[in-house]
Amino acid sequence: MIVESALEALTPTAPPTGGVNTAGLAEFLRRFFAPLFLVVVSVVAIFFLFTREITRFVQFIILAVAIGVIFYVPNVIEVTARAIAGALGIR
């Protein structure tokens, strides 16, 4: 077991094929920013409710739901990034 591990560590690996590896980037962004987003939305919504600004509260909730869809719906970030890259001519 120890010899096998040592041999694996000494075996040369293939060099990277170039480019940036973004395999887990979208999931990382969801895990990092989603809880922060929920805290900010909660604090601002409570502020609008306590100041009795119902119109701004409704506008803010609609905007928060639209932004929340980006964080919580699978593949939205990936599809949007591919569309932007395609529009800019990046493969």
Biopython code that builds the backbone (N, CA, C, O; Angstrom):
import numpy as np
from Bio.PDB.StructureBuilder import StructureBuilder

atoms = [
    (1, "MET", "N", (0.828, -1.192, 0.000)),
    (1, "MET", "CA", (0.000, 0.000, 0.000)),
    (1, "MET", "C", (0.874, 1.258, 0.000)),
    (1, "MET", "O", (0.645, 2.179, -0.784)),
    (2, "ILE", "N", (1.870, 1.289, 0.879)),
    (2, "ILE", "CA", (2.741, 2.458, 0.952)),
    (2, "ILE", "C", (3.579, 2.572, -0.321)),
    (2, "ILE", "O", (3.799, 3.671, -0.830)),
    (3, "VAL", "N", (4.043, 1.435, -0.828)),
    (3, "VAL", "CA", (4.852, 1.440, -2.044)),
    (3, "VAL", "C", (4.023, 1.917, -3.236)),
    (3, "VAL", "O", (4.510, 2.674, -4.075)),
    (4, "GLU", "N", (2.764, 1.468, -3.305)),
    (4, "GLU", "CA", (1.890, 1.903, -4.396)),
    (4, "GLU", "C", (1.664, 3.407, -4.346)),
    (4, "GLU", "O", (1.686, 4.077, -5.378)),
    (5, "SER", "N", (1.446, 3.940, -3.142)),
    (5, "SER", "CA", (1.246, 5.383, -2.998)),
    (5, "SER", "C", (2.492, 6.153, -3.411)),
    (5, "SER", "O", (2.404, 7.203, -4.048)),
    (6, "ALA", "N", (3.658, 5.620, -3.041)),
    (6, "ALA", "CA", (4.902, 6.287, -3.409)),
    (6, "ALA", "C", (5.104, 6.263, -4.917)),
    (6, "ALA", "O", (5.549, 7.249, -5.506)),
    (7, "LEU", "N", (4.776, 5.132, -5.541)),
    (7, "LEU", "CA", (4.911, 5.044, -6.995)),
    (7, "LEU", "C", (3.946, 5.983, -7.703)),
    (7, "LEU", "O", (4.299, 6.586, -8.717)),
    (8, "GLU", "N", (2.731, 6.112, -7.179)),
    (8, "GLU", "CA", (1.756, 7.041, -7.768)),
    (8, "GLU", "C", (2.254, 8.474, -7.673)),
    (8, "GLU", "O", (2.096, 9.261, -8.606)),
    (9, "ALA", "N", (2.858, 8.807, -6.532)),
    (9, "ALA", "CA", (3.355, 10.171, -6.336)),
    (9, "ALA", "C", (4.518, 10.484, -7.269)),
    (9, "ALA", "O", (4.691, 11.630, -7.683)),
    (10, "LEU", "N", (5.322, 9.465, -7.603)),
    (10, "LEU", "CA", (6.488, 9.687, -8.449)),
    (10, "LEU", "C", (6.187, 9.613, -9.935)),
    (10, "LEU", "O", (7.012, 10.024, -10.752)),
    (11, "THR", "N", (5.014, 9.093, -10.302)),
    (11, "THR", "CA", (4.671, 8.966, -11.705)),
    (11, "THR", "C", (4.388, 10.347, -12.278)),
    (11, "THR", "O", (3.617, 11.113, -11.700)),
    (12, "PRO", "N", (5.001, 10.669, -13.405)),
    (12, "PRO", "CA", (4.743, 11.986, -14.003)),
    (12, "PRO", "C", (3.305, 12.068, -14.513)),
    (12, "PRO", "O", (2.766, 11.111, -15.070)),
    (13, "THR", "N", (2.724, 13.198, -14.314)),
    (13, "THR", "CA", (1.351, 13.423, -14.788)),
    (13, "THR", "C", (1.401, 14.246, -16.061)),
    (13, "THR", "O", (2.388, 14.925, -16.345)),
    (14, "ALA", "N", (0.333, 14.175, -16.813)),
    (14, "ALA", "CA", (0.257, 14.926, -18.069)),
    (14, "ALA", "C", (0.145, 16.416, -17.754)),
    (14, "ALA", "O", (-0.581, 16.796, -16.835)),
    (15, "PRO", "N", (0.843, 17.256, -18.491)),
    (15, "PRO", "CA", (0.736, 18.700, -18.248)),
    (15, "PRO", "C", (-0.659, 19.184, -18.639)),
    (15, "PRO", "O", (-1.333, 18.557, -19.456)),
    (16, "PRO", "N", (-1.082, 20.290, -18.058)),
    (16, "PRO", "CA", (-2.391, 20.831, -18.418)),
    (16, "PRO", "C", (-2.449, 21.162, -19.909)),
    (16, "PRO", "O", (-1.448, 21.544, -20.515)),
    (17, "THR", "N", (-3.623, 21.009, -20.478)),
    (17, "THR", "CA", (-3.781, 21.221, -21.914)),
    (17, "THR", "C", (-3.969, 22.690, -22.270)),
    (17, "THR", "O", (-4.200, 23.013, -23.435)),
    (18, "GLY", "N", (-3.876, 23.558, -21.318)),
    (18, "GLY", "CA", (-4.031, 24.987, -21.585)),
    (18, "GLY", "C", (-5.429, 25.449, -21.221)),
    (18, "GLY", "O", (-6.358, 24.645, -21.141)),
    (19, "GLY", "N", (-5.567, 26.707, -21.009)),
    (19, "GLY", "CA", (-6.862, 27.259, -20.656)),
    (19, "GLY", "C", (-7.078, 27.207, -19.146)),
    (19, "GLY", "O", (-6.291, 26.609, -18.411)),
    (20, "VAL", "N", (-8.119, 27.821, -18.716)),
    (20, "VAL", "CA", (-8.459, 27.877, -17.303)),
    (20, "VAL", "C", (-9.479, 26.805, -17.003)),
    (20, "VAL", "O", (-10.443, 26.638, -17.751)),
    (21, "ASN", "N", (-9.282, 26.072, -15.917)),
    (21, "ASN", "CA", (-10.222, 25.031, -15.519)),
    (21, "ASN", "C", (-11.328, 25.661, -14.676)),
    (21, "ASN", "O", (-11.098, 26.063, -13.536)),
    (22, "THR", "N", (-12.514, 25.742, -15.240)),
    (22, "THR", "CA", (-13.648, 26.349, -14.543)),
    (22, "THR", "C", (-14.730, 25.327, -14.249)),
    (22, "THR", "O", (-15.915, 25.658, -14.240)),
    (23, "ALA", "N", (-14.329, 24.085, -14.009)),
    (23, "ALA", "CA", (-15.294, 23.002, -13.833)),
    (23, "ALA", "C", (-16.246, 23.248, -12.670)),
    (23, "ALA", "O", (-17.447, 23.022, -12.812)),
    (24, "GLY", "N", (-15.750, 23.702, -11.529)),
    (24, "GLY", "CA", (-16.615, 23.873, -10.374)),
    (24, "GLY", "C", (-16.890, 25.313, -10.022)),
    (24, "GLY", "O", (-17.329, 25.606, -8.910)),
    (25, "LEU", "N", (-16.639, 26.222, -10.953)),
    (25, "LEU", "CA", (-16.772, 27.646, -10.649)),
    (25, "LEU", "C", (-18.205, 28.048, -10.325)),
    (25, "LEU", "O", (-18.436, 28.776, -9.359)),
    (26, "ALA", "N", (-19.155, 27.593, -11.101)),
    (26, "ALA", "CA", (-20.551, 27.984, -10.874)),
    (26, "ALA", "C", (-21.051, 27.464, -9.526)),
    (26, "ALA", "O", (-21.753, 28.173, -8.804)),
    (27, "GLU", "N", (-20.692, 26.237, -9.193)),
    (27, "GLU", "CA", (-21.124, 25.685, -7.905)),
    (27, "GLU", "C", (-20.465, 26.431, -6.752)),
    (27, "GLU", "O", (-21.099, 26.675, -5.726)),
    (28, "PHE", "N", (-19.194, 26.794, -6.917)),
    (28, "PHE", "CA", (-18.515, 27.576, -5.889)),
    (28, "PHE", "C", (-19.212, 28.922, -5.692)),
    (28, "PHE", "O", (-19.427, 29.353, -4.559)),
    (29, "LEU", "N", (-19.563, 29.585, -6.796)),
    (29, "LEU", "CA", (-20.234, 30.881, -6.692)),
    (29, "LEU", "C", (-21.577, 30.753, -5.992)),
    (29, "LEU", "O", (-21.949, 31.605, -5.186)),
    (30, "ARG", "N", (-22.309, 29.678, -6.306)),
    (30, "ARG", "CA", (-23.597, 29.462, -5.628)),
    (30, "ARG", "C", (-23.403, 29.269, -4.135)),
    (30, "ARG", "O", (-24.103, 29.883, -3.330)),
    (31, "ARG", "N", (-22.449, 28.412, -3.760)),
    (31, "ARG", "CA", (-22.239, 28.138, -2.336)),
    (31, "ARG", "C", (-21.704, 29.358, -1.595)),
    (31, "ARG", "O", (-21.975, 29.517, -0.404)),
    (32, "PHE", "N", (-20.954, 30.219, -2.268)),
    (32, "PHE", "CA", (-20.364, 31.377, -1.599)),
    (32, "PHE", "C", (-21.332, 32.553, -1.516)),
    (32, "PHE", "O", (-21.497, 33.148, -0.451)),
    (33, "PHE", "N", (-21.975, 32.890, -2.638)),
    (33, "PHE", "CA", (-22.785, 34.105, -2.679)),
    (33, "PHE", "C", (-24.252, 33.913, -2.294)),
    (33, "PHE", "O", (-24.895, 34.880, -1.885)),
    (34, "ALA", "N", (-24.796, 32.727, -2.407)),
    (34, "ALA", "CA", (-26.214, 32.522, -2.119)),
    (34, "ALA", "C", (-26.566, 32.836, -0.660)),
    (34, "ALA", "O", (-27.531, 33.565, -0.433)),
    (35, "PRO", "N", (-25.839, 32.327, 0.335)),
    (35, "PRO", "CA", (-26.188, 32.704, 1.718)),
    (35, "PRO", "C", (-26.008, 34.195, 1.991)),
    (35, "PRO", "O", (-26.806, 34.801, 2.706)),
    (36, "LEU", "N", (-24.964, 34.781, 1.424)),
    (36, "LEU", "CA", (-24.740, 36.217, 1.572)),
    (36, "LEU", "C", (-25.896, 37.002, 0.953)),
    (36, "LEU", "O", (-26.358, 37.993, 1.518)),
    (37, "PHE", "N", (-26.352, 36.552, -0.199)),
    (37, "PHE", "CA", (-27.489, 37.175, -0.875)),
    (37, "PHE", "C", (-28.738, 37.114, 0.001)),
    (37, "PHE", "O", (-29.452, 38.109, 0.125)),
    (38, "LEU", "N", (-29.007, 35.962, 0.607)),
    (38, "LEU", "CA", (-30.187, 35.812, 1.454)),
    (38, "LEU", "C", (-30.130, 36.734, 2.667)),
    (38, "LEU", "O", (-31.154, 37.294, 3.059)),
    (39, "VAL", "N", (-28.961, 36.901, 3.263)),
    (39, "VAL", "CA", (-28.829, 37.791, 4.421)),
    (39, "VAL", "C", (-29.100, 39.237, 4.015)),
    (39, "VAL", "O", (-29.830, 39.949, 4.704)),
    (40, "VAL", "N", (-28.519, 39.668, 2.907)),
    (40, "VAL", "CA", (-28.715, 41.050, 2.452)),
    (40, "VAL", "C", (-30.180, 41.298, 2.111)),
    (40, "VAL", "O", (-30.734, 42.333, 2.480)),
    (41, "VAL", "N", (-30.810, 40.359, 1.411)),
    (41, "VAL", "CA", (-32.226, 40.516, 1.060)),
    (41, "VAL", "C", (-33.081, 40.599, 2.320)),
    (41, "VAL", "O", (-33.995, 41.420, 2.395)),
    (42, "SER", "N", (-32.796, 39.776, 3.287)),
    (42, "SER", "CA", (-33.585, 39.782, 4.528)),
    (42, "SER", "C", (-33.456, 41.102, 5.271)),
    (42, "SER", "O", (-34.454, 41.661, 5.726)),
    (43, "VAL", "N", (-32.244, 41.598, 5.394)),
    (43, "VAL", "CA", (-32.029, 42.844, 6.129)),
    (43, "VAL", "C", (-32.706, 44.017, 5.423)),
    (43, "VAL", "O", (-33.367, 44.830, 6.068)),
    (44, "VAL", "N", (-32.547, 44.107, 4.122)),
    (44, "VAL", "CA", (-33.154, 45.220, 3.378)),
    (44, "VAL", "C", (-34.676, 45.109, 3.386)),
    (44, "VAL", "O", (-35.364, 46.121, 3.517)),
    (45, "ALA", "N", (-35.207, 43.904, 3.251)),
    (45, "ALA", "CA", (-36.663, 43.730, 3.279)),
    (45, "ALA", "C", (-37.240, 44.132, 4.636)),
    (45, "ALA", "O", (-38.285, 44.779, 4.696)),
    (46, "ILE", "N", (-36.573, 43.757, 5.712)),
    (46, "ILE", "CA", (-37.044, 44.151, 7.051)),
    (46, "ILE", "C", (-36.986, 45.663, 7.210)),
    (46, "ILE", "O", (-37.883, 46.255, 7.809)),
    (47, "PHE", "N", (-35.945, 46.295, 6.682)),
    (47, "PHE", "CA", (-35.843, 47.755, 6.738)),
    (47, "PHE", "C", (-37.027, 48.404, 6.025)),
    (47, "PHE", "O", (-37.641, 49.329, 6.557)),
    (48, "PHE", "N", (-37.351, 47.926, 4.823)),
    (48, "PHE", "CA", (-38.473, 48.509, 4.082)),
    (48, "PHE", "C", (-39.797, 48.278, 4.807)),
    (48, "PHE", "O", (-40.671, 49.144, 4.779)),
    (49, "LEU", "N", (-39.953, 47.144, 5.442)),
    (49, "LEU", "CA", (-41.204, 46.884, 6.167)),
    (49, "LEU", "C", (-41.334, 47.774, 7.392)),
    (49, "LEU", "O", (-42.422, 48.277, 7.674)),
    (50, "PHE", "N", (-40.242, 47.978, 8.126)),
    (50, "PHE", "CA", (-40.309, 48.813, 9.321)),
    (50, "PHE", "C", (-40.501, 50.282, 8.977)),
    (50, "PHE", "O", (-41.117, 51.012, 9.754)),
    (51, "THR", "N", (-39.996, 50.733, 7.842)),
    (51, "THR", "CA", (-40.202, 52.132, 7.455)),
    (51, "THR", "C", (-41.501, 52.322, 6.685)),
    (51, "THR", "O", (-41.819, 53.436, 6.269)),
    (52, "ARG", "N", (-42.241, 51.262, 6.496)),
    (52, "ARG", "CA", (-43.552, 51.265, 5.835)),
    (52, "ARG", "C", (-43.503, 51.797, 4.410)),
    (52, "ARG", "O", (-44.416, 52.495, 3.969)),
    (53, "GLU", "N", (-42.453, 51.470, 3.706)),
    (53, "GLU", "CA", (-42.331, 51.822, 2.293)),
    (53, "GLU", "C", (-42.718, 50.593, 1.476)),
    (53, "GLU", "O", (-41.860, 49.866, 0.978)),
    (54, "ILE", "N", (-43.997, 50.381, 1.351)),
    (54, "ILE", "CA", (-44.513, 49.164, 0.735)),
    (54, "ILE", "C", (-44.170, 49.109, -0.755)),
    (54, "ILE", "O", (-43.846, 48.037, -1.266)),
    (55, "THR", "N", (-44.234, 50.228, -1.454)),
    (55, "THR", "CA", (-43.939, 50.238, -2.886)),
    (55, "THR", "C", (-42.486, 49.833, -3.135)),
    (55, "THR", "O", (-42.216, 49.003, -4.004)),
    (56, "ARG", "N", (-41.557, 50.406, -2.387)),
    (56, "ARG", "CA", (-40.155, 50.033, -2.537)),
    (56, "ARG", "C", (-39.924, 48.583, -2.109)),
    (56, "ARG", "O", (-39.096, 47.883, -2.691)),
    (57, "PHE", "N", (-40.654, 48.142, -1.098)),
    (57, "PHE", "CA", (-40.539, 46.756, -0.648)),
    (57, "PHE", "C", (-40.942, 45.791, -1.765)),
    (57, "PHE", "O", (-40.251, 44.803, -2.012)),
    (58, "VAL", "N", (-42.045, 46.072, -2.432)),
    (58, "VAL", "CA", (-42.513, 45.201, -3.519)),
    (58, "VAL", "C", (-41.519, 45.229, -4.682)),
    (58, "VAL", "O", (-41.210, 44.182, -5.250)),
    (59, "GLN", "N", (-41.018, 46.409, -5.041)),
    (59, "GLN", "CA", (-40.025, 46.502, -6.103)),
    (59, "GLN", "C", (-38.764, 45.715, -5.746)),
    (59, "GLN", "O", (-38.194, 45.020, -6.587)),
    (60, "PHE", "N", (-38.343, 45.833, -4.499)),
    (60, "PHE", "CA", (-37.140, 45.135, -4.053)),
    (60, "PHE", "C", (-37.348, 43.620, -4.075)),
    (60, "PHE", "O", (-36.451, 42.886, -4.488)),
    (61, "ILE", "N", (-38.498, 43.148, -3.643)),
    (61, "ILE", "CA", (-38.765, 41.705, -3.631)),
    (61, "ILE", "C", (-38.783, 41.159, -5.059)),
    (61, "ILE", "O", (-38.261, 40.073, -5.310)),
    (62, "ILE", "N", (-39.373, 41.895, -5.989)),
    (62, "ILE", "CA", (-39.384, 41.436, -7.388)),
    (62, "ILE", "C", (-37.962, 41.347, -7.924)),
    (62, "ILE", "O", (-37.613, 40.373, -8.592)),
    (63, "LEU", "N", (-37.140, 42.347, -7.641)),
    (63, "LEU", "CA", (-35.742, 42.323, -8.066)),
    (63, "LEU", "C", (-34.973, 41.192, -7.377)),
    (63, "LEU", "O", (-34.156, 40.522, -8.009)),
    (64, "ALA", "N", (-35.228, 40.981, -6.100)),
    (64, "ALA", "CA", (-34.539, 39.917, -5.360)),
    (64, "ALA", "C", (-34.904, 38.541, -5.905)),
    (64, "ALA", "O", (-34.044, 37.664, -5.991)),
    (65, "VAL", "N", (-36.157, 38.342, -6.271)),
    (65, "VAL", "CA", (-36.567, 37.059, -6.844)),
    (65, "VAL", "C", (-35.878, 36.837, -8.188)),
    (65, "VAL", "O", (-35.430, 35.729, -8.481)),
    (66, "ALA", "N", (-35.793, 37.879, -8.999)),
    (66, "ALA", "CA", (-35.137, 37.754, -10.300)),
    (66, "ALA", "C", (-33.657, 37.415, -10.134)),
    (66, "ALA", "O", (-33.133, 36.566, -10.856)),
    (67, "ILE", "N", (-32.988, 38.059, -9.203)),
    (67, "ILE", "CA", (-31.574, 37.759, -8.950)),
    (67, "ILE", "C", (-31.429, 36.397, -8.299)),
    (67, "ILE", "O", (-30.472, 35.680, -8.592)),
    (68, "GLY", "N", (-32.350, 36.019, -7.426)),
    (68, "GLY", "CA", (-32.312, 34.711, -6.777)),
    (68, "GLY", "C", (-32.421, 33.571, -7.763)),
    (68, "GLY", "O", (-31.837, 32.509, -7.545)),
    (69, "VAL", "N", (-33.154, 33.765, -8.839)),
    (69, "VAL", "CA", (-33.266, 32.728, -9.862)),
    (69, "VAL", "C", (-31.889, 32.419, -10.443)),
    (69, "VAL", "O", (-31.587, 31.265, -10.746)),
    (70, "ILE", "N", (-31.060, 33.440, -10.599)),
    (70, "ILE", "CA", (-29.718, 33.234, -11.130)),
    (70, "ILE", "C", (-28.904, 32.328, -10.212)),
    (70, "ILE", "O", (-28.147, 31.482, -10.690)),
    (71, "PHE", "N", (-29.052, 32.496, -8.901)),
    (71, "PHE", "CA", (-28.273, 31.707, -7.962)),
    (71, "PHE", "C", (-28.795, 30.294, -7.791)),
    (71, "PHE", "O", (-28.003, 29.363, -7.642)),
    (72, "TYR", "N", (-30.098, 30.110, -7.809)),
    (72, "TYR", "CA", (-30.657, 28.835, -7.395)),
    (72, "TYR", "C", (-31.120, 27.917, -8.519)),
    (72, "TYR", "O", (-31.282, 26.719, -8.289)),
    (73, "VAL", "N", (-31.338, 28.429, -9.716)),
    (73, "VAL", "CA", (-31.763, 27.574, -10.822)),
    (73, "VAL", "C", (-30.510, 26.985, -11.469)),
    (73, "VAL", "O", (-29.606, 27.728, -11.850)),
    (74, "PRO", "N", (-30.449, 25.672, -11.596)),
    (74, "PRO", "CA", (-29.242, 25.057, -12.171)),
    (74, "PRO", "C", (-29.001, 25.508, -13.611)),
    (74, "PRO", "O", (-29.942, 25.735, -14.371)),
    (75, "ASN", "N", (-27.748, 25.630, -13.962)),
    (75, "ASN", "CA", (-27.266, 25.920, -15.318)),
    (75, "ASN", "C", (-27.546, 27.331, -15.822)),
    (75, "ASN", "O", (-27.210, 27.630, -16.967)),
    (76, "VAL", "N", (-28.138, 28.200, -15.034)),
    (76, "VAL", "CA", (-28.383, 29.558, -15.519)),
    (76, "VAL", "C", (-27.062, 30.295, -15.685)),
    (76, "VAL", "O", (-26.869, 31.001, -16.675)),
    (77, "ILE", "N", (-26.154, 30.141, -14.732)),
    (77, "ILE", "CA", (-24.865, 30.830, -14.813)),
    (77, "ILE", "C", (-24.076, 30.313, -16.008)),
    (77, "ILE", "O", (-23.490, 31.095, -16.757)),
    (78, "GLU", "N", (-24.061, 28.977, -16.186)),
    (78, "GLU", "CA", (-23.294, 28.397, -17.282)),
    (78, "GLU", "C", (-23.841, 28.833, -18.639)),
    (78, "GLU", "O", (-23.075, 29.203, -19.528)),
    (79, "VAL", "N", (-25.158, 28.791, -18.800)),
    (79, "VAL", "CA", (-25.774, 29.168, -20.073)),
    (79, "VAL", "C", (-25.527, 30.645, -20.366)),
    (79, "VAL", "O", (-25.224, 31.015, -21.500)),
    (80, "THR", "N", (-25.657, 31.482, -19.346)),
    (80, "THR", "CA", (-25.427, 32.914, -19.528)),
    (80, "THR", "C", (-23.965, 33.185, -19.889)),
    (80, "THR", "O", (-23.685, 33.996, -20.772)),
    (81, "ALA", "N", (-23.041, 32.515, -19.215)),
    (81, "ALA", "CA", (-21.613, 32.715, -19.506)),
    (81, "ALA", "C", (-21.281, 32.261, -20.926)),
    (81, "ALA", "O", (-20.525, 32.930, -21.631)),
    (82, "ARG", "N", (-21.844, 31.126, -21.349)),
    (82, "ARG", "CA", (-21.593, 30.656, -22.718)),
    (82, "ARG", "C", (-22.177, 31.624, -23.749)),
    (82, "ARG", "O", (-21.570, 31.866, -24.792)),
    (83, "ALA", "N", (-23.353, 32.176, -23.455)),
    (83, "ALA", "CA", (-23.975, 33.118, -24.382)),
    (83, "ALA", "C", (-23.148, 34.397, -24.509)),
    (83, "ALA", "O", (-22.960, 34.921, -25.607)),
    (84, "ILE", "N", (-22.658, 34.891, -23.375)),
    (84, "ILE", "CA", (-21.835, 36.095, -23.407)),
    (84, "ILE", "C", (-20.523, 35.822, -24.143)),
    (84, "ILE", "O", (-20.085, 36.631, -24.961)),
    (85, "ALA", "N", (-19.902, 34.679, -23.849)),
    (85, "ALA", "CA", (-18.647, 34.326, -24.529)),
    (85, "ALA", "C", (-18.869, 34.165, -26.022)),
    (85, "ALA", "O", (-18.039, 34.598, -26.821)),
    (86, "GLY", "N", (-19.978, 33.548, -26.410)),
    (86, "GLY", "CA", (-20.295, 33.402, -27.828)),
    (86, "GLY", "C", (-20.525, 34.736, -28.504)),
    (86, "GLY", "O", (-20.106, 34.943, -29.643)),
    (87, "ALA", "N", (-21.197, 35.652, -27.796)),
    (87, "ALA", "CA", (-21.443, 36.976, -28.374)),
    (87, "ALA", "C", (-20.142, 37.763, -28.539)),
    (87, "ALA", "O", (-20.025, 38.590, -29.443)),
    (88, "LEU", "N", (-19.165, 37.507, -27.666)),
    (88, "LEU", "CA", (-17.887, 38.194, -27.765)),
    (88, "LEU", "C", (-16.921, 37.488, -28.714)),
    (88, "LEU", "O", (-15.831, 37.995, -28.979)),
    (89, "GLY", "N", (-17.314, 36.322, -29.228)),
    (89, "GLY", "CA", (-16.475, 35.589, -30.153)),
    (89, "GLY", "C", (-15.425, 34.726, -29.485)),
    (89, "GLY", "O", (-14.451, 34.329, -30.124)),
    (90, "ILE", "N", (-15.609, 34.432, -28.210)),
    (90, "ILE", "CA", (-14.671, 33.586, -27.455)),
    (90, "ILE", "C", (-15.186, 32.170, -27.475)),
    (90, "ILE", "O", (-16.363, 31.934, -27.202)),
    (91, "ARG", "N", (-14.314, 31.210, -27.797)),
    (91, "ARG", "CA", (-14.729, 29.799, -27.822)),
    (91, "ARG", "C", (-14.543, 29.175, -26.495)),
    (91, "ARG", "O", (-14.837, 27.992, -26.322)),
]
sb = StructureBuilder()
sb.init_structure("model")
sb.init_model(0)
sb.init_chain("A")
sb.init_seg("    ")
for serial, (resi, resn, name, xyz) in enumerate(atoms, 1):
    if name == "N":
        sb.init_residue(resn, " ", resi, " ")
    sb.init_atom(name, np.array(xyz, "f"), 0.0, 1.0, " ", f" {name:<3s}", serial, name[0])
structure = sb.get_structure()
